[in-house]
Amino acid sequence: MAHNTLTLDELIVSNPDVMGGRRVFRNTRVPVEVLFENLADGMSVDEILDEYETLDRDDVVTVLELTSKVMARTRAA
């Protein structure tokens, strides 16, 4: 499946047996808030990817792009 066709619900998953049901990047145990918290703390995407080696660069970039689009639609509404 091409990354540009993935949705946030496909990239970010929740399972009660993984991290207590917290929303994590698919195929990882990395909570999605880690991305945003680390960006807010001044880390680059490359630094985050180095720190959390199970993260997939394409997934991270796509989550950022889709989140930006969602936020832009919310403001325009």
DOVO-247935 format. One line per 5 residues: number of its first residue (from 1); their letters; for each residue x, y, z of N, C-alpha, C. Coordinates in Angstrom, 2 decimals, always signed. Example, Ala and Ser with C-alpha at 12.3 -4.5 7.8 and 13.67 -1.06 7.14 Angstrom:
! residues 2
1> AS> +13.19:-5.69:+7.80:+12.30:-4.50:+7.80:+13.20:-3.30:+7.80 ~ +12.85:-2.25:+7.08:+13.67:-1.06:+7.14:+12.90:+0.03:+7.87;
This chain:
! residues 77
1> MAHNT> +0.85:-1.18:+0.00:+0.00:+0.00:+0.00:+0.89:+1.24:+0.00 ~ +0.65:+2.16:-0.90:+1.46:+3.38:-0.99:+1.17:+4.29:+0.18 ~ +2.23:+4.95:+0.65:+2.07:+5.82:+1.82:+1.10:+6.96:+1.57 ~ +1.03:+7.47:+0.36:+0.15:+8.61:+0.11:-1.32:+8.24:+0.16 ~ -1.64:+6.96:+0.24:-3.04:+6.55:+0.34:-3.41:+6.12:+1.76;
6> LTLDE> -2.44:+6.13:+2.66:-2.72:+5.72:+4.03:-3.44:+6.82:+4.79 ~ -4.26:+6.40:+5.73:-4.96:+7.35:+6.59:-4.31:+7.36:+7.96 ~ -4.65:+8.38:+8.76:-4.13:+8.42:+10.12:-4.53:+7.17:+10.90 ~ -5.73:+6.67:+10.66:-6.19:+5.48:+11.37:-5.41:+4.22:+10.97 ~ -4.78:+4.24:+9.82:-3.95:+3.11:+9.40:-2.52:+3.26:+9.93;
11> LIVSN> -2.06:+4.49:+10.07:-0.70:+4.76:+10.52:-0.57:+4.76:+12.03 ~ -1.64:+5.16:+12.70:-1.64:+5.26:+14.17:-2.72:+4.32:+14.68 ~ -2.30:+3.35:+15.48:-3.23:+2.31:+15.92:-3.31:+2.25:+17.44 ~ -4.35:+1.64:+17.92:-4.55:+1.47:+19.35:-4.99:+0.03:+19.60 ~ -4.30:-0.60:+20.56:-4.61:-1.97:+20.92:-4.45:-2.07:+22.44;
16> PDVMG> -5.47:-2.55:+23.14:-5.37:-2.62:+24.60:-4.16:-3.42:+25.10 ~ -3.65:-4.31:+24.26:-2.50:-5.13:+24.66:-1.15:-4.48:+24.36 ~ -1.17:-3.32:+23.71:+0.07:-2.61:+23.37:+0.06:-1.25:+24.06 ~ +0.99:-1.06:+24.97:+1.14:+0.23:+25.67:-0.17:+0.67:+26.34 ~ -0.93:-0.30:+26.83:-2.16:+0.01:+27.54:-3.22:+0.69:+26.70;
21> GRRVF> -3.16:+0.49:+25.38:-4.16:+1.07:+24.50:-3.82:+2.46:+23.99 ~ -2.64:+2.98:+24.37:-2.24:+4.29:+23.85:-2.09:+4.20:+22.34 ~ -2.33:+5.32:+21.67:-2.19:+5.36:+20.21:-0.71:+5.36:+19.85 ~ -0.30:+4.37:+19.07:+1.10:+4.19:+18.69:+1.22:+4.14:+17.17 ~ +2.44:+4.39:+16.68:+2.70:+4.19:+15.26:+2.57:+2.71:+14.95;
26> RNTRV> +1.98:+2.40:+13.82:+1.77:+0.99:+13.43:+3.10:+0.24:+13.47 ~ +3.01:-1.00:+13.85:+4.16:-1.91:+13.91:+5.23:-1.48:+14.91 ~ +4.87:-0.62:+15.87:+5.82:-0.19:+16.89:+5.12:-0.15:+18.24 ~ +5.89:+0.20:+19.25:+5.34:+0.48:+20.58:+5.62:+1.94:+20.92 ~ +5.78:+2.78:+19.91:+6.10:+4.20:+20.10:+4.81:+5.02:+20.05;
31> PVEVL> +4.42:+5.60:+21.19:+3.22:+6.43:+21.22:+3.36:+7.64:+20.29 ~ +2.29:+7.98:+19.60:+2.34:+9.08:+18.64:+2.68:+10.41:+19.31 ~ +2.31:+10.56:+20.58:+2.61:+11.83:+21.24:+4.11:+12.06:+21.38 ~ +4.90:+10.98:+21.34:+6.35:+11.11:+21.40:+6.85:+11.98:+20.25 ~ +6.29:+11.80:+19.07:+6.69:+12.60:+17.92:+6.46:+14.09:+18.19;
36> FENLA> +5.25:+14.42:+18.61:+4.90:+15.82:+18.79:+5.61:+16.43:+19.99 ~ +5.77:+15.67:+21.06:+6.49:+16.19:+22.23:+7.94:+16.47:+21.90 ~ +8.57:+15.56:+21.17:+9.97:+15.77:+20.81:+10.15:+16.91:+19.82 ~ +9.23:+17.06:+18.88:+9.29:+18.20:+17.97:+9.13:+19.50:+18.75 ~ +8.21:+19.52:+19.69:+8.00:+20.71:+20.52:+9.22:+21.04:+21.36;
41> DGMSV> +9.98:+20.01:+21.73:+11.20:+20.22:+22.51:+12.39:+20.62:+21.64 ~ +12.18:+20.74:+20.33:+13.23:+21.20:+19.44:+14.00:+20.13:+18.70 ~ +13.60:+18.88:+18.86:+14.29:+17.81:+18.14:+13.86:+17.83:+16.67 ~ +14.78:+17.43:+15.80:+14.44:+17.29:+14.38:+13.84:+15.91:+14.14 ~ +13.21:+15.75:+13.00:+12.67:+14.44:+12.64:+13.81:+13.41:+12.60;
46> DEILD> +14.96:+13.80:+12.05:+16.09:+12.87:+12.00:+16.53:+12.44:+13.40 ~ +16.57:+13.37:+14.34:+16.95:+13.03:+15.72:+15.93:+12.08:+16.34 ~ +14.66:+12.32:+16.08:+13.61:+11.45:+16.61:+13.74:+10.04:+16.02 ~ +13.99:+9.97:+14.72:+14.15:+8.68:+14.07:+15.37:+7.95:+14.60 ~ +16.44:+8.68:+14.92:+17.62:+8.06:+15.51:+17.32:+7.52:+16.91;
51> EYETL> +16.52:+8.26:+17.66:+16.18:+7.88:+19.04:+15.21:+6.69:+19.07 ~ +14.28:+6.66:+18.14:+13.24:+5.62:+18.11:+13.40:+4.85:+16.80 ~ +14.30:+3.90:+16.80:+14.69:+3.20:+15.58:+13.59:+2.38:+14.93 ~ +12.52:+2.07:+15.67:+11.44:+1.29:+15.07:+10.50:+2.15:+14.23 ~ +10.64:+3.48:+14.33:+9.79:+4.35:+13.54:+10.23:+4.33:+12.08;
56> DRDDV> +9.26:+4.39:+11.20:+9.49:+4.44:+9.78:+9.40:+5.90:+9.31 ~ +10.44:+6.38:+8.63:+10.47:+7.78:+8.19:+9.23:+8.14:+7.39 ~ +8.83:+7.31:+6.44:+7.66:+7.62:+5.61:+6.40:+7.73:+6.46 ~ +6.26:+6.85:+7.45:+5.10:+6.92:+8.33:+5.09:+8.23:+9.12 ~ +6.25:+8.62:+9.65:+6.34:+9.85:+10.43:+6.00:+11.06:+9.57;
61> VTVLE> +6.58:+11.13:+8.39:+6.32:+12.27:+7.50:+4.85:+12.30:+7.09 ~ +4.29:+11.15:+6.79:+2.88:+11.11:+6.39:+1.98:+11.53:+7.54 ~ +2.27:+11.10:+8.77:+1.48:+11.52:+9.92:+1.54:+13.04:+10.07 ~ +2.72:+13.62:+9.92:+2.84:+15.07:+10.02:+2.05:+15.77:+8.92 ~ +2.14:+15.27:+7.70:+1.40:+15.87:+6.59:-0.11:+15.77:+6.79;
66> LTSKV> -0.58:+14.58:+7.17:-2.02:+14.39:+7.36:-2.54:+15.20:+8.54 ~ -1.76:+15.27:+9.60:-2.18:+16.06:+10.76:-2.28:+17.53:+10.39 ~ -1.33:+18.01:+9.61:-1.36:+19.39:+9.15:-2.62:+19.66:+8.33 ~ -2.96:+18.73:+7.45:-4.17:+18.90:+6.63:-5.43:+18.91:+7.48 ~ -5.48:+18.03:+8.47:-6.64:+17.97:+9.37:-6.77:+19.30:+10.11;
71> MARTR> -5.66:+19.80:+10.62:-5.67:+21.05:+11.37:-6.07:+22.22:+10.48 ~ -5.62:+22.23:+9.24:-5.97:+23.30:+8.31:-7.47:+23.28:+8.01 ~ -8.04:+22.09:+7.84:-9.48:+21.98:+7.59:-10.27:+22.45:+8.80 ~ -9.80:+22.12:+10.00:-10.50:+22.50:+11.21:-10.57:+24.02:+11.33 ~ -9.48:+24.71:+11.03:-9.46:+26.16:+11.12:-10.38:+26.80:+10.10;
76> AA> -10.48:+26.21:+8.92:-11.28:+26.79:+7.85:-12.79:+26.58:+8.09 ~ -13.13:+25.63:+8.91:-14.54:+25.30:+9.13:-15.25:+26.35:+9.95;
